[in-house]
Amino acid sequence: MAKGVAVLLAGAAAIALLAPPANAQQAAQPAADQTDEAKTEEPKPAEAGATLLDRILVISRTGETAIESLASASHVDREQLDRRMATTPNEMLLRVPGVAVQADARRVSSSINIRGLQDFGRVAVIVDGARQNFQRSDHGTQSTFYVDPELIKSVDVIRGPVANTYGSGAIGGVVFFDTKDAEDFLKPEETWAGSVTGRYESNGKGWTTSASGAYRFNENWDVLGNIVYRNYDDYKNGGGDTVAGTGFDVLSGLLKTTIRPSENSELKLGWVGSSDGWTETSGGVPANDVDLKSNTFTARYNITDDAKSWLDLHINTSYNKTNLDLTTLVAQNRFDPVTGLPVVLPAGSISTFDVGTTGIDIWNTSRFETAGIAHELTYGGDWVGDNVETGGTAGGDSFYTPSGKRNVSGAYVQDKLTWDWLEVITGLRYDNYSLKDSSNETSGDRLSPRITVGVSPFESAGLAGLQFYGTYAEGYRSPSLTETLISGNHPAGVSFPFLPNPNLRPETGKTTEFGINYKQNDILEAGDALRLKAAYFNNNVDDYIEGVTLSPFDPTSGCPFGPGIPICFQYQNFAKAKINGFELESVYDAGWGYAGLSASIINGHTFSYEGERADLATIPSSQVTAQLGVRFLEDKLTVGGEVQYNGKPKGNPVAKDYTLVNAFASYQATDNLKVDFRADNLFDVKYANPLNGSTTAVLYEPGVTLKLAATMRFGG
């Protein structure tokens, strides 16, 4: 597999390097971007007003901005990330509607929830084009990823199965993390530049140190490196109690080079990696030491020629490898995974989880007109292969994450038609999957359609920026290796069997969405800007997969009857999961200050084939977040705050309503010195993430946390 990836990377590099040399400093912007700029005659909005919804989406394959997208899309740029001073992905995605992040005591590992769907690939998490498919069977989070916020330049989110052009299985949506580039770090006149950041956090007495360096070899070749070290002790919750097992230390790095072989082409080669460590607890007592190493290698090539409107080609290849070693700190009473008999797992026993993911993603967009109708025809295909290898001492945790291989692939075609006040997007995707271990194999395929209609019916000055749209889209998710093949006996506490289910059917997401986009400038004063997106959605997931407990006294359950078998556990299909909700994202910016409001309300239930209804355990809190910021001293000083109300989801045993208040300030003292301050959970509220309701104990989130950082930059 590694050799195959090396060949792909070398091939992409050869294609780029054989292209004619360029004299331009940067690759030309895609044709869609130029068209957008040419047709926009309204005054340019204020800078901060443009950051939230007016930046080009990294994952948009037709060059549109979030506010122009006929979908629920959000963009988080570097300015917002700096303001949030994020330690974890949860903080990076603060106030993005419909998005929640689950992280238990292992704060460096996160699972993203979009509209109540998460785990096992329902949400595609992508770093620089590479799928993050690591999974470990455990209480709480299942599918986790590891990326340091300090390495990230921007985050793009598309909610719902309209995102299925970005890969198979994403019936919940896509989150795309784009890492920093040298061209964003270097000033136009600089050949080299560097920066050093030091940050202290009061809760957990955490230190973060980050160093970046970039070099421009010539106008067509640059490179950037970034290294980050974090060291945190256990934090205290809002009640003042220390939460055991929440400390960690992590070393992360980024290396990326960009080559521009011609005026219209660009090749990016990158590596993102991390080496993490933390301690897992059981009953508040240290139980396991965890060492994790994650490495992602990517090659992204694109060529866009203004003289050839049919050519906007992108080729992405990637390889991600995550290795997690679990070492027991004390002898533990366990059950043999095969016999179910009591065994002692000696101190020093190791369980290993190795997951390698290879990906290829190729697409092209052709732009043309027929009978006065503009077309953006996008077509392409993708393939992702997972290779899971687990092992260790009998009775260790790795036995319950089965080894095996899974391949998912797809091809699609999508046409965006634009005529005056009308936009229509039609698409069709084909998905295929296969998975197997030493004794089982299963496969399947399906066609998934999409149709979107958007209208901009008004021409008056106040309503010209108002757009309505409606969408019907389907997505297809294959069962994961764990859902299909998990087996053996529960390792601790109570012994009971896990039953494999090779007959699991794939999930099919069917979403209907109605939304509005609104953008307007010069509303109250010259240069101000208002951007607003709102949507109502209804998602029916047919054959939804969820873990269930079975009784040995039910002869139809398949749970064997025998001494010491109280229950069995198996992943099974439900008739469907029904999820609906409302989302709002808005920002007003007047240059001297800005205000934002976002909201999401989500409800969800599962239905058995007999019609029995139950609350869906992965529904997050409903949220309303308000933000206000004011700029002083010629925009060198920004001061503001956030208030977020969280309403408990129905049927969750640990959830409560709570309100968080945060404050922030940023001061650009000189061109080379910046100071940032932030206070999270200012009133020391004791609260728990409702997504952790399935864990064995309630985990309370950090109490009041003060953050202070200084960044020194230099270059020449």
N, C-alpha and C positions, 0 to 999 in steps of 0.2 A: 504494500500500500504506500509506504513512504517513498519507494522508488517511483511509483506512478505519479505521486504528487510532485516529486522533483522534476520529472519529465514535463508535466503540465506547466510548472513555473518556468522552466527553461524555455518551453515553447512560446509562452506568452512574452517572455523577455525578447526572444529572437524576433518575433513579429514586430515588436515595437522598435527594436534597434535597427532593423533593416529598413525602416521607413526613412524618407529623406530628412536631413537635418533641418532644424527650424531656426529662424532668426528672431522670432518673437520671444518675449520673456515668459509668457504664459500661454497655455493652450487657449484656443478660442472658446467662448462660451457656447453651449449648445444652441442650436437654432431656435428651440422653443423659448429659451431665455431671451434671445435677441428679439424675437417676435413679440414677446410680452412687453419688453421695454419700449419697442417701437410703437405699439398700439396704446400705451398708457400715456395720456396727455394731461392727466390731472396732476396737481402739485404733489411733489414728493412728500410723504408723510414724515413726521418727526422720527428721529433715529430709534428711540426706544419703542415707539409704537410699531415700528417695522420689524422689531426683533421677534415678536411672539408669533405672528401669523403671516408675515410677508416674506420670510426667507424661503428660498427654494428648498423643497424637501429632498434630502439625500436619497430617500428610497422612491421618490416619484419618478416614474419611468416616462413621463411625458412633460417634464420640466415645469410643473405647476407649483404654486405656493400653497401653504396650508389653507389660506383664506379662499383660494380659487378652487381647491380640490372639492369635487362632488362626493365627499366621503368625510368621515369623522377623523381628521388628521390633526396632529399637533407637532410643533417644532420647539425644542428647547435649545437655545444657543449658548455660546460660551459666557456671555454676560450674565445670563440667568444662573448658569452653573456656578460661576464665581460668587454670585450673591448668596447662593445656598450653602457654600462652603461644605459640600457633601462629603461625608465619610463613607456612606453606603449608597447603593443604587436607589434605595427608598427615598433618600433625600434629593437625589437627582430628579426624581419624577414627582416631586411635591406639586400639588395642585393641577396635574394633568388629569382632566376628567375621565372617568371610567377606568382608571389605572390604579392598582394597588400593588404593593410589594410585600411578600411574606418572607420574613427572616426570623428564625428563632434565635436561640443563644448564639448560634454560629453566624454572627453578623456579617462575616465576609462572604457568605453564600446566600443567594437570594433567588426567589421564585416570583415571576411577574404574573399578575392576575389582570386580565382585561375583560371587563363586563361579566365577571363571575366565572370565567374560564381560565384554567391554569394547569400546569404540569403535563408531562408526557407529550410535549410538542404542540399543545393547543394554542400556545403563544410562541411564535418564532422569535427567539432572541438572537440577534445577529450583531457581531462585532466586525466592522470593516468587511462585511460580506460573508463572514464565516458563521455558520450555525453553531450555537452552543447547546449541545444535546446531552450534557452530563446528567446522570440520574443515579440515585442511590436510594434503595428502599429503606424507609425509616418512618418514625412518627413525625408528623409535621411536613415540612417541605420535601418534595420528591425530586423535581427537575430543577437543578440549581446551576448558576453560572457565576463566574468570578472575573470581575473587571474593576480596576481602581478608578474612581471618579476623576482623579487628578489627570488621567491620561485622555479623557474624553473632551472632544471639541463641541459636539452637539449630539442631541438625541431626537430621533423622529419616531412618531407613533402613528400607526394606522389601525383603527379599531374595526373589527368585524371581518368576515370572509372576503370582503372586497380586496383584501390584501393577498389573495391567493396567487397573484402573479409573482410574488416574492418567495414562493416555496410551498411545498405540500404540507398539509396538516394544520395550517394556521387558521383554524376556524374562529379563534378568539381575536387574532390580530398579529401585528408585527411591531417589534421594538428594535430600532436600528441604532447602535452606538457607533459614531464616527470618531476616530481618534484624531489627535492633533496633527497638523501638517506644518512643514517648515515655512511655506509661503504665508501662513497665517501668523507665524512667529517673527519672521524677519521683516524689517522695514525695507521699503523699496531701494534705499541707498546702501543697505548693509550687505556685507559678505558673510559675516558671522554674528551670532548673538547667543547670549546665555542668560539664565535666570535661576535664582535660588529662592525657595519659599520655606519658611518655618512657621508652624502652626501649633498652638497649644489648646487643648480642650479640658475644661475643668472637671467634667463628669467622666471618671475613669482615668483622669490624669494622663490624657493621651497626647502623644507628640506625633506630628507628621512633618517629614522633611522631603522636599521635592527639588530636583535639579534638572534643568532642561538646557539643551544646547542644539544649535542649528548652524549649518554651513551651506553656503551657495557656491558650488564649484564653478558654475557658469550660469547663464540665463536659462539653460534648459535642464539643469540637474541640481537638486538640493537634497539634503538629508537632515533628519531630526532625531534626537534621542532624548528620552525622559526616564528618570529613575525616581521611584517613590518608596519611602520606608515609613511605616506606621507602627506604633507600639502603644497599645491601650491596655489598661487594667480593667477589671470588672467595673461596670457602671452601677450607679444607684438609681432605683426607680423613684417615682414621684412620692412614695411613702418614706423615702430615706433608707430603704433596705438595699443592701448589696445583692445584685443578681449574679449568682455563681455561674462561671463558665462563659461569661460574655467578653472576657479579655482576649486579645489576640495580637500577634505581630505579623506583618505582611511586608514582603519586598516585591515590588512590581516594576515592570519596565516596558518601554516602547522604543522600537527602532523602525523608522520608516524613511524610504527614499522615493523621490518622485523624479521620473525621467520624462522629458517632453521631446520625443524623437522628431516630431514635425509640428507645424503650426496648429494642426487639428487633432493631435493625438497625445495621450498621456498614459504612462505606466506607473503604478504605485506598487511597490514591494514592501511588505510590512511584517513585523513580529510584535506580538503583545504577549507578555508572560507574567506570572506571579508565583511566588513561593509563600505559602501561608501556613500558619500554625495556630492552633487553639486547643483548649481542653474541654471535653464533653463531661457533663456531670450526670449523676443518677441519684435522685433524692437529695440534691444539693451537695453531693460528695463527688470529687473528681474521679472519673471512671476510665476515660480513654484520652490518650494524646492523639491528635490528628495532624498529619503533615500532608499538605496538598501542593502539587505543582501543576500549573496549567500553562500551555503554550499554544499560541495560535499563529499560523503562518498564512499570509494572504498575498495574492497577486491580482491586481485589477487593471485592466487595460480598456481604454475607450478611444474611439476615433469618430470624430464628427466633422463633416466637410460641408461648409455653407453652400458650396457649389453643387453638392450632391444631396438634395433634400431627402433622398431615400436612405442615407447612411447616417446612423447614430448607433454605432455598435459598441456593446459592452461585453467583456469576457472576464468573469471572476472565477478564480480557483482558490481553494482554501484547504487547510488541514488543521484540526484542533485536537490536541491530546491532553486529557486530564487524568492525573494519577493521584489517588487518595489512599494513604496508608493509615490504618487505625490500629493503635497499640494499646493494649489493656494495661492500666496502671496497678490494678489489684486483681487478685484471683476472683473470678466471678462464677456463681452458680448458674449453669446454663442447661439446656436440653440438647441432646444430640440431634442434628437436623434430619438424620435418616431414621433412627430408631425411636426418637422422642424420649429416650431414657435420660435421667439426670447425669450431667458431666460437670467437671470443674474446668473452667477456662483459665489456664495459669496466667499470672502476671507476665507481661512481655509478649503475649500472643498477638499476632498481626493478621489483620484482614486487609485485603487489597482490592481496590476498585479502579480499573483502567478502562477508559472510554476514549476511543479514537473516532473522529468524524471527518470524512472527506467530502468536499462539495465542489460542484461545478455549476455555474450559472451563466447562461449566454442569452442575450436578447438584443434586438435591433428595433429601432423606430423609424418608419418611413413616413414622410410628410408630403402630402399632395392635395390637389383640389379636383373635385368632379362636380360640374354643374353649379359652381359657386359654393359648394360645401367643402370646408377644410377637413382633412382626415389626418389623424395621427395613429398610424397602424403599428402596433407593437406586437412582436411575436418572438417566442424564445422557448427555452427549455432548461430544466435543472435536474440535478441528481445529487442525493445525499446518501452516504453509506455510513452506518454505525457499526463499530466492532467493539463489543463489550467483553472484557475478560475480568473475572473476579475469582478470588481464591483466598486461602488462609487456613487457619486451624479449625478443625471441626467444632461447631458450636459458635463460630465467629459470625459476625453480621454479614459478611460478604456472601454467605450461602443464599441469602434471600434476595439478592440482586442477580438474576440469572445471566450467565454468559450466553453469547449468541451474536448473530449478525442480522442487520436489517438494512434493506435498500428501499428508498422511496425516490420516485422520479416523476416528472411531469412535463407537459408541453402545453403551450397556450397561445391564443391569438386574441388581441383586443383592439377595437377600433374606436377612437374618440372622434366624433363628428361634430363640427361646430358651424352653425349658420346663424349669423346675426344674434338674436336673443335666445336661441335654442342650442343646447348641447345634449348629445346622446352618446353613451358609452355602452358598447356591447362586447361581451367577452365569453370565451369558452376555454376551459382548462381540462386536460386529461391527466389523471393521476394513476399511478401503479405502485404497488408495494409488495415486498416479500420479506419474510423473516423466518429464521430457523435456528435451532440449536442441534445438538448431537442426535436427537430423536424426534423432533417435531419440525414441521414446516407448514407455513400458510401464506396465502397471497390474495390479492384482490385489485380491482381497478374501477374507475368511474369517471364520467364526464360531469363537470360542474359549470353551470351557466352564470352569467351576470348581465343585468340590464340596468342602466341608470339614465334618468332623464332630468335635465336641469333647465330652468327657464329664468330669464332676466327680463321681466315684462315691462319694466318702468323706464322712462327716459327723463323724467323730471330730475332736477339737481339733487333733491333730498333723497330720492329713492333709486337713483341710477345704479347704486352699488348693491341693491338687494337681489338675491338669487334664491330660488326655491329648487329643491331636488328630491327625487324619490329613487330608491334603489331596491332591487331584489338580487341577492347574491347567494351562492351556495359554495360550501367548502367541504373537503373530504380529509378525515384524519384516520390513518391506519392505527391499529393497536400497537402499543410498545412491546418490547421484549419482556419487561417485567409484568405488565398486565396479562400477557399471554402465557408466560412460561414459569412464573413464580411457583415454587414448590418447597417441600420440607416442612419442618415444625418451627413454631414460634420459639425464639431463642431464650427468652427469659420471662420471669414472672409466672405465667401459666403456659403450659405446653398445649398447642393445638395445631392442626395441619393447615398449611397453605395449599390450595388446590390449583393446578394449572388449568387454563381454559383455551385450548387451541382453536375452539370454535367461535371465539369472539368476533363479532361483526364490526367493521369500521364505523366511526361516527360520521354523520352528515349534518353539517350546519346549514340552516336555511334562514337567512336574515332578510327582513323587510325594514327599511329605514327611510324616514322622512326628515329633511333638514333644511335649514336656511343659512346662507352666508350673507354678511353685510359688511361693506367697507365704505367709509366716507371720510374725506379730509375737509379741513377748514370749517368745522362745525360751530365752535364757539369763538375761535380766534384763528388767525392765519397760521398755518403750519401744524395745527393739531390733527389728530387722527383717531378714528374709532374703528375697531375690528371686532366682529362678533360671529361666532358659529354656535348653532344649537341643533340638536337632533333628537328624535324619538326613534327607538329601535325595538324590534321584536325578533328574537332569535329562537328558533326551534331546532334543537340538536337531536336528530333521530338516532336511536340505538346508542344513547349516551352510556359511557362505561364508568362504573363506580364499584369500589370494593364493598362487599356485603358479607355479613356473618350468616352461616348456615347451621341448622340444627341437625345433629346426628339422629334425632328421633323422627325426622321427616324423610321417609324413604325415597322421595323424589329429588332431594337436595344433592345427592352424590357425596354427602359427608359420611365417611365410614363410621359405623357404630362400634365402639370398643371402650375398654376401661381407660379412664383418664382423658377422654376426648369430650370436652364440654361444648365446643363449637368448631366450625371450620371457617376459613376465610378464602374468598375467591372474588376475582374481578368478573363482573357480569354486565351484560347489556340491559339497560332500561329502555322502555318504549321511547321515551324522549325526556329531555330537559327543556323547560320553557323559561326563557330569560327575557325580560323587557326592562326598559328604563329610559331615562332622559339625561342629556348631557348639554352643558353650556360652557363656553369659553369666550371671554371677552377682555378687551383692554382698551383704555383711552389714554392717549399721551399728548401732552401739550408742551413738551420740551422742558419746561420748568418742573414738571412732575408727571406722574402717571398713576393710574388706578386700574386694577384688574379684578374680575369676578369670574369664578368657575364653579361648576356644580355638577354632581352626578347622583342619580337616584336609580338603584338597581334592585330588582326583585327576581327571584328564581326558584323553581321547583322541579323535582323529578317526578315522573309518572311511570309506574310499572305497567306491564302489559295487561294487568288486571284493572288498571285505572287508579291504583292507589297513589296518592299525592304525598310528597314529603318535601321539607325545606332543603334547598341545595346548600350544602355545607360551605361551598367556596364563594358565597356571596359576600362581598366586602361591605364596609360601612358606606352609607350614603354620606356625601360630603358637600359642604359649601365653603369655599375659600375666597376670602377678600384680601386684596393686597393694595397697599398705598405707598408711594415713594415720592420724595421731593428732592430736587437737585439744587445745590448751592455752589457758590464760588466758581462760576463759569463751568458748571457741570463736573467739577473735580470732586465734589462731595455729594454723595447720595445717602439719604437717611430714609428708612421706611420700616414697615412692619406687615405682618400677616396674621389673620385670624381664620382658623379652620374649625368648623363644626362638623362632628362625626356622629351620625345617627346609627344606632345598632341595627344590624340585619335581623330579620325575623327568624326565630327558632334557634339562635345561637346561644349556647349556655353560658359563655363567658363575656359576651358583648355588653357594653353599656354606652350610653351617650356620653360624649366628652367634647370639650372645646380646647384647642391649643392656640396659644398666642406666641408669636415669634417676632423678633426685632432684628434689624440689620443696619449696618453703616459701612460705606466704602469711601476711602479717601485716596485720590491719586495725588500724593504730596508733590512729586516731581515726575518728570518723564520716565525716571528709572526707579521710583520707589512708590509702592502701593501698600496701604494698610487696610485690612478688612476686619470687621467685628460682627459677631452674630450671637444672639441669645435664643436658643430653642426651648420650647416648653417653659416660657418665662414664669408661669405661675405654679410650676412644679406639680402638674396634674398626674395622678396615678392612673394609668390606663393600659389596656392590653389590646393588641391587634386581634380582631375577631377571627382572622384567618388562622390563628394559632389555637383555635378552639378544639382542634382534633388532636393536639399534643397531649402528653400524659399529665402535664401540669401547666397551670396558667403562667404565662411569661409576661411580666410587666415591662413596658418600654422605658427608655431613659427619662429621668426627671430633668430639672432645669440644667441646661448645658450651655456654658459660655465658651465662645471660640474667638481666638485672636490670632491673626496671621499677618505676616509682612513678606512682601515679595520685592526683591532687588533684581533689576534687569540691567544688562550691559551689552554693548555690541559695537561693531565697527565695520 
